[in-house]
Amino acid sequence: MEPLIRHLDKVGGSPRNNVGLPTSPRGFRVTNMMFADDRLIFAKVTNIAARNIAKVLNDFSHASG
């Protein structure tokens, strides 16, 4: 799961990707939270965010088998 977290954080590092919620105007972005076997992914409701999240999940799926 660590590679998934790193990849989400990488995508969330750019506000243009619309992935993650800012903690403050100049603070870091929260991209995801994990609870037991569940994961919450935070993003704006845009086509760009959906495509970026789908790409991350597809890459993770292929890498993890």
Secondary structure, DSSP 8 states (H G I E B T S, - for coil): -HHHHHHHHHHHTSGGG-BSEESSTTS-EE-EEEETTEEEE-B-SSHHHHHHHHHHHHHHHHHH-
